[in-house]
Amino acid sequence: TRLDLPSGPDYAAFGPTGDLYVTDIDQALIWRVPRGGGHAEIWLTDSRLETAYGPNGIQFMADGDLLFANTASSPSAGNPSTGRLYTVDVQADGTAGEIDQVWESGPLEAPDGIAIAHSGNVYVALAGVNQVVVLSPTFDEIARTPADALANSSEEIPLDGAGSLAFVGKRVLVSNHSPIRSDPASWAVLDIYSGERGLPLNYPRIARPVLRIEIRRV
C-alpha cells in the first residue's frame, strides 16, 4: 500500500482444507494462516482494496470461491464512497486467482459483515445506513430491513452501525457497533427472521487430546 499502516485483522473464515483466511481492513489484503497454525502469509492484495476501510466481512461460497466485502473503495475501483463485494477463485495449489467485483453498494452505505444462506442468498450488513440488505445468488438486491430510517427508529433497539452477521437456524444475528451515538443501550446483538438457513461453515478438525498416564514405583 502507499501508506505503511499497522495490520488491522478484521474478519476470518476457514477454508475447506483448514487454512484460515483473515481480512486486513487497513492494509488492503487478505492473510492466510496455514492449517494447524503458524505464520500468516499475504494471500491476496489489490490496489482496488486500498482505502480507509478496506477488506471486511468474508465467507466461502458453496462453489469454493471466497466472497468478501470492501467497505469503501479506492478511486482506482470507481466511486470511493461506495463499498463492493468481490469474489476470488482459490486455485488448486491454494493461491488466489482472479478477483472479480460482483456488487456495489450505494454511497456511504459501508458494507461490513456478510453471511451466506444455503440458497445462495447473501446477507450484507450496511453499517453506514443501519440496514441489512439481501442479495440473490446473482447479487441482485432482493430486500432491505429495516425498510427505512423511520421503520428502524420504531424498533425496540434500532440497528446502529450494523456489523457482524451470523445464521442461527432460520434467523440472522446482527451485532450493533453504535459508532456514532456510542449508546450502551445500542450495544446489542439483534436477530432478524430470514426464513432460511445459513450455508454450513468450514471448521477444522481438532484432534482429541491424548491422556498419558505414567505409573512410577515408589
Residue, then its C-alpha position, 0 to 999 in steps of 0.5 A: t500500500r502507499l501508506d505503511l499502516p499497522s495490520g488491522p485483522d478484521y474478519a476470518a473464515f476457514g477454508p475447506t482444507g483448514d487454512l484460515y483466511v483473515t481480512d486486513i481492513d487497513q492494509a488492503l489484503i487478505w492473510r492466510v494462516p496455514r492449517g494447524g497454525g503458524h505464520a500468516e502469509i499475504w494471500l491476496t492484495d489489490s490496489r482496488l482494496e486500498t482505502a480507509y476501510g478496506p477488506n471486511g466481512i468474508q465467507f466461502m461460497a458453496d462453489g469454493d470461491l471466497l466472497f468478501a466485502n470492501t467497505a469503501s473503495s479506492p478511486s482506482a475501483g470507481n466511486p470511493s464512497t461506495g463499498r463492493l463485494y468481490t469474489v476470488d477463485v482459490q486455485a488448486d495449489g491454494t493461491a488466489g486467482e482472479i478477483d472479480q467485483v460482483w456488487e456495489s453498494g450505494p454511497l456511504e452505505a459501508p458494507d461490513g459483515i456478510a453471511i451466506a444462506h444455503s440458497g445462495n442468498v447473501y446477507v450484507a450488513l450496511a453499517g453506514v445506513n443501519q440496514v441489512v440488505v439481501l442479495s440473490p445468488t446473482f447479487d441482485e438486491i432482493a430486500r432491505t430491513p429495516a425498510d427505512a430510517l423511520a421503520n428502524s427508529s420504531e424498533e425496540i433497539p434500532l440497528d446502529g452501525a450494523g456489523s457482524l452477521a451470523f445464521v442461527g437456524k432460520r434467523v440472522l444475528v446482527s451485532n450493533h457497533s453504535p459508532i456514532r451515538s456510542d449508546p450502551a443501550s445500542w450495544a446489542v446483538l439483534d436477530i432478524y427472521s430470514g426464513e432460511r438457513g445459513l450455508p454450513l461453515n468450514y471448521p477444522r478438525i481438532a484432534r482429541p487430546v491424548l491422556r498419558i498416564e505414567i505409573r512410577r514405583v515408589 
